Every structure is written in structure tokens, then in C-alpha cells.
Amino acid sequence: MNRPRQAPPLGILLISGGHERAHYALVLATGGAAIGREVVLFATNAGCRLFDAARPLESDPREARLAERGVAGIATLLDAAQELGVTRIACEAGLRAEAMAPESLQPGVELAGVVTFLGAVRAGQIVSL
């Protein structure tokens, strides 16, 4: 009996706080989850800003241009990532490095370290942005 091969987990490491990288990290995460892959999005250092409950990246001027062109923005992709079951992890050390309080994270975002991220991804692929 041939069983379908299950794709390896996809780990996305977001180290940048810039809009473009954060946006594309979400594009990769939601795309991977949409095709049935297990996806872990791990944000550290300035990348932790993506998971800020105040959602500062949504006020980036690029968001308006994306909306004008019919491209999903940060808010839409964050909601889709949650709905698709993307595991979202904020790095504990990264939060401290950015002087962010754990309470400032969006609901559902885990607080953990790189060992948790690597354990979740196992032998899967890791993309760094």
C-alpha cells in the first residue's frame, strides 16, 4: 500500500522588523499551510514586532499600496495564519533584546526559544528572512 508522502515541516525564521520581510514571511507561512504543510513562524529580535498586539507594521505606508493593488496585507495574512494553524512563536530572548513585554504579544503567539523552534521543525526546511 502506497501512502502519500507527507511534506516536511516548514520553519520560517524572521529576524527583520522591516515590512517587506515580515509580509513575505506571512506569505510563505500561509502558502505552506494552505497546501497542508505544518508551518512554524519564529520571530526574533526586531522580527518580534510582527507579533505585537498593537500591530505597528499595519501602519506602514506599503500596506496602502498593497491594498490598492489587491495584495493581502499584514492584517489579512496574520488572520489567515491563525486560521490555517500556523504555529507562531516569539523568541523570549528576542523580546528582551527589543524591550518588548510578553504581554504585548497577539493572542495565540507562543513565547519560547530557538530550541523549541528547532524541535518543532525537526528535519524540515528552514527559511530565514
N, C-alpha and C positions, 0 to 999 in steps of 0.2 A: 504494500500500500504506500503510495507516494503522498507525503504530507507537504503542503505548501511551505516553502522556506519563509521563516519569519525574519524580517529585516532587523538588523541590529539596532539598538537604541541610538538616538542622535543626541549628542551633548553639544550645547551651544554656550560658549564662554564669552560673556560680554564684559569687556574691561574698559570700554569707552563710554563717556557720558554724552557723546555727540548724537544728535538726532538721526543722522543717516545710518550709523551703525546700529543704534537701538531699533530703528524702524526695520532694518533688514534682518536683525536677529529675530524680531517678531514674525517677519515674512517667512523666514526659514522654519521657525518653530511651528507656526500654524500650517504651513505647507506640509511639513513632515507628519504632523499629527493628522492632517486631513487624509493622507494616504495610508494611515494606520500604523505609523511608526510611534514607538514610545519616544517622547522628547523631554529632555531636561534642559531648561534655560537657567544658567547660573550666572548671576551678575555680581561683579566685584568692583571695588574701588569706585570710580565715577560711574560705572555701569549700573550701580545700585540705584541711581536716580530714576531709572526706568520703572522701578517698583515703588517709588514714592507715592503715597496716597494722595498727595496734593497734585500729582501728575504734571510737573512743570514742563515736561517735554511736549505736552499737548499745546502749549502756548508758543512753540517755536514757529517762526514765520513760514517755514517749509510746510507745516500742516495745512495752511490755507491753500497753498499751491497744489498740494496733493489732492485736496478735496475738489478744487476747480477742475482737475484733470481726471477725476473719477478713480483715484487710487486710495485704497483704505489707509487711514491714518493710525496713529498710535492708539487712540482710544478704542477704535474698532478692533484692531489687532489684539490688544490686551484682553478685551472681552472674548474674542474668538479663542485665544489661547486658553483662557479659563474654561470655556465651554467644551473645548476639544480635549481637555485633560492634560495639558502641558504642565509638567512639574516645574514650578517657578521657585528658585532658591536664591536668596540674597546671602552673600558671603558675610559671615559675622565680622571677620577682620576688615573686610572692605567697608562695611558700615562704620566701623570705628575710624578707619582712615578718612572717611568723608564726613565725620562728625554727625552722622545720622543716627537717630534713635530707632531701635527696633519697632517702637510703637508707630513710627511714621510710615511703615510698610502697608501696602494694599492688603486687604483681607485675602487669605489663602496663600500668601507668599511665605515659604518656609525660611527659617533662619538656620544656617548650617555652614559648614566649612568645605574646603576642597576635597577632603576625604569622602564626605557624603556625596558630593558631585561625582567623583570618580567611581565610587561604589555603585551609584545609580546607572552610570553609563556602561559600566563593566567593559566588555571588549568591543563596544560600539565605536562609532565615529565621533570625533570632537572637532568642532569648527570654532575658531576664535575670531572675534570681531572687536 
